[in-house]
């Protein structure tokens, strides 16, 4: 699974500096952070709607597709901000074995 994220990170890094008309990702980078954030928000809303539909129908296919879209656009956002999936996976790895309640409480203490 990490191989897919690493591959996507590499592609996104290449397309970040490519001509705007060479790919969808390049066009997003050229439009800027606000456009990328708009896409992330749009995809998040679509995930919520697909989850509600999946709960009612039991059909998870559309939900999985929408989550893939959200993850993809989130990776584009990370790339735009000079980060990547490895940073997120590292953060998740650090949280392994820690209770979600404890982890949330520790974040509130640092804010």
C-alpha positions in Angstrom: 0.0 0.0 0.0 2.8 2.4 0.8 4.2 1.8 -2.7 1.0 3.4 -4.2 1.4 6.5 -2.0 5.1 6.8 -2.8 4.3 6.5 -6.5 1.6 9.1 -6.2 3.9 11.4 -4.3 6.5 11.2 -7.0 4.0 11.9 -9.8 2.5 14.8 -7.9 6.0 16.3 -7.3 6.8 16.0 -11.0 3.5 17.6 -12.0 3.9 20.5 -9.6 6.4 22.2 -11.8 5.0 21.0 -15.2 3.1 23.2 -17.6 -0.4 24.0 -16.6 -1.9 22.4 -19.7 0.1 19.1 -19.3 -2.2 17.5 -16.7 -5.0 18.0 -14.3 -2.7 18.1 -11.3 -0.4 20.7 -13.0 -3.5 22.9 -13.7 -4.5 22.7 -10.0 -1.0 23.7 -8.9 -1.0 26.6 -11.3 -4.4 27.8 -10.1 -3.0 27.9 -6.6 -3.8 26.8 -3.0 -7.3 28.2 -2.8 -8.4 26.2 -5.9 -6.9 23.0 -4.4 -8.6 23.7 -1.0 -11.9 24.2 -2.8 -11.4 20.8 -4.4 -10.6 19.2 -1.1 -13.7 20.7 0.5 -15.9 19.6 -2.5 -14.6 16.1 -2.2 -15.1 16.0 1.5 -18.7 16.9 1.0 -19.1 14.2 -1.6 -17.6 11.6 0.9 -20.2 12.6 3.5 -23.1 12.3 1.0 -21.8 8.9 -0.3 -21.4 7.6 3.3 -25.0 8.5 4.0 -26.1 6.8 0.8 -23.9 3.7 1.7 -25.5 3.5 5.2 -28.9 3.5 3.6 -28.2 1.1 0.7 -25.3 -1.0 1.8 -23.5 -0.2 -1.4 -20.0 0.9 -0.6 -18.6 1.3 -4.1 -19.5 5.0 -4.6 -18.2 5.7 -1.1 -14.8 4.1 -1.8 -14.5 6.1 -5.0 -15.3 9.4 -3.3 -12.8 8.6 -0.5 -10.2 7.9 -3.2 -11.0 11.3 -4.8 -10.6 13.0 -1.4 -7.3 11.3 -0.6 -6.0 12.2 -4.1 -6.9 15.9 -3.7 -5.5 15.9 -0.2 -2.2 14.6 -1.6 -2.2 17.4 -4.2 -2.7 19.9 -1.3 0.2 18.3 0.6 2.4 18.4 -2.5 1.5 22.1 -3.1 2.6 22.8 0.4 5.9 20.9 0.0 4.8 17.9 2.1 3.7 14.4 1.2 2.0 11.2 2.3 5.1 10.0 4.1 4.7 12.9 6.6 1.1 11.9 7.3 2.0 8.2 7.6 4.8 9.1 10.0 2.4 11.1 12.1 -0.1 8.2 12.1 2.8 5.8 13.0 3.7 8.0 16.0 0.1 7.8 17.2 0.0 4.0 17.0 -0.6 2.4 20.5 -1.8 5.7 21.9 -5.5 5.9 22.9 -7.4 8.4 20.7 -8.6 10.1 23.8 -5.0 10.5 25.2 -3.7 11.7 21.8 -6.5 14.3 21.5 -5.9 15.5 25.0 -2.1 15.9 24.3 -2.9 18.0 21.2 -5.1 20.3 23.3 -2.4 20.8 25.9 0.1 21.9 23.2 -2.3 24.5 21.6 
